[in-house]
Amino acid sequence: MNWISSFLVLFFITSSIKPQSNSNKPLDKQLDMYLKTIAERYEIPGMALAVVRDGSVIHEKYYGKADLDSDTPVEANTLFKLHSLSKVFVATGVFQLVEKDKLDLDDFIGEYIEDLPAAWQKVQIKHLLTHSSGLPDMVRYEATNEIEHKAKVFKGAIEFKPGARFSYNQTNFWLLNRMIAKISKKSFENFVLDHQFEGRKNALIFAQNTQARNRATEYFADGKGIMKEKKFDVPEYMYGAAGIALTLREFIDWNLRLDNNELLKPETKKRMWSPFQYKNDHQFAYGWGVNSVNGHSVIGFSGGTIVSLKKFVEDDLTIILLTTGYKYFSGVNSSVMHIAGLIDDTLLDRDVAIRFELMNHILQKTFDQVKQEYERLKATYPEANFEGIINSLGYELVGRNRIRDAIKYFMMNAEEYPDSWNVWDSLAEGYEMSGDTTNALINYQRSVELNPDNRHGLEKLKSLGKK
């Protein structure tokens, strides 16, 4: 048994008996061990991690490289791109304006933006923050500037009644960017700097393509599995959607100001983090994701699949994980949840821990050996969502170009949960990626029979059936 397995076995033993503190090892060593594991498993070039509890920074550390070509290490002054995690600063800015009676969440956006299509004008600000506007998404349209982008997206029809459901959409935060600038009479970036970073011009940068010397370089695997630099340029008019880059230290300080009620009053934060009432049962707050683990609420967001912020409000715990990319999809949110379980056993997400353990076995053992471990874990933790766990592991194998192995796990899942349309859809997708159109069609058909509303399956039956 290697050191990773020994650690995980110990983790499972201690956490499965009863909640207790992680006093058997210093927390820093536990976190270092875990980050070393995921850095090796997913080939993450660089990371920065902060843990803030009860108003104190109990862990702040930097790992790996900010730039591979120059061999530059990740340090305290390394700037990380936040991608869509930028949206939490927008949401905070909107609620700062609410506190100053500059706007109300029930206001129609047409009151602040004059050139909107008539059908858009009755969308309310709350619908933008909660991604329930029904507006067409700007990312569908290619454009070289804001004028061109606006002209194209304005021609799109509203796709559903505002407030009906959640549909993640960059148009929403483009409009919030414009509204903040209009109301504050400042550029969006100056508003954020002045009201959330005390006017410090060097606290963060907005143009993610700015060649700041201390900016981390992002790397992802190309189609051949080779790590390559990936540039992600954000135009000024989309800063509110994905345009902020900052250091971990500045992020920590911003979070402390938020926790200390310097940015927003307690009642305003409570409102910002309260779930929006969609017509369906989706869980999302006002610009922030909302979830729970073992009865503890979790507030946060992520960006670019490589950075994540999660706040366990009742536990006065915040975890910030910033990375510079990966070769294999790492699931940054799952990593943060795993870290939370290391810090506090009552925050252990059992599904996340089981998934981590099983992937460790998959990478080292045969299918039959993994299946034996799966059966043991399933008997020990019958309440865990093994259908979702195995499905996600299958897709992780797909990401490693281990399609044949992925099909084995998708098939195992289908045998275990034959009444689930999703397991058949995943199995069909595995066969499709392997080039086996016949079995792909058979399993897409099973999926659609179980769920006639499975649009993905219906589209695949139509497209593959023509080949």
Number of C-alpha atoms within 10 A of each C-alpha: 7 6 9 15 13 10 15 17 14 12 17 14 11 16 20 15 8 10 13 12 14 17 8 8 9 9 15 14 10 18 18 14 15 19 19 16 14 16 20 12 17 16 20 26 25 26 26 25 22 21 19 19 17 11 14 12 15 12 14 16 16 20 19 20 22 28 20 17 9 8 10 16 18 25 21 15 16 24 27 28 32 26 23 22 27 23 27 21 18 23 20 23 22 24 24 20 15 15 14 9 9 13 20 16 16 11 14 18 22 18 13 19 14 10 11 16 13 10 12 19 16 16 22 21 24 22 25 28 26 27 24 26 29 25 27 22 17 19 12 11 13 11 14 8 11 14 9 12 16 17 12 16 18 18 10 13 13 16 12 14 12 22 21 15 21 21 16 15 21 22 22 24 25 21 21 26 24 17 20 24 16 14 12 13 11 13 16 24 21 18 18 20 18 13 14 21 20 11 13 11 12 10 17 20 21 23 20 25 16 12 8 12 9 17 22 27 24 24 24 20 17 12 7 7 13 11 18 16 17 13 11 13 12 19 15 19 17 21 23 31 27 27 26 24 25 21 23 25 19 17 18 20 13 18 22 18 16 17 21 13 14 14 21 21 16 14 10 17 18 12 14 20 21 17 18 24 15 16 12 10 10 13 15 23 22 26 26 25 19 21 17 12 15 10 9 14 16 23 20 23 20 24 20 16 18 25 26 25 22 23 22 20 15 9 15 13 21 26 22 22 21 24 31 24 28 25 21 20 20 20 15 21 21 17 19 21 21 21 23 22 21 20 21 16 18 19 23 21 19 21 18 19 19 22 20 19 19 18 19 17 18 19 12 10 12 11 15 10 12 19 17 11 16 19 11 11 16 15 11 11 15 9 10 17 15 20 17 15 18 22 21 17 19 27 21 19 21 18 16 15 16 14 20 16 17 26 23 15 25 28 21 18 24 22 12 13 15 16 14 16 22 24 28 28 26 27 28 29 25 27 24 20 16 15 11 13 17 13 16 25 22 16 26 30 21 21 27 20 13 16 16 13 11 16 11 12 28 16 12 19 18 11 10 14 11 7 6
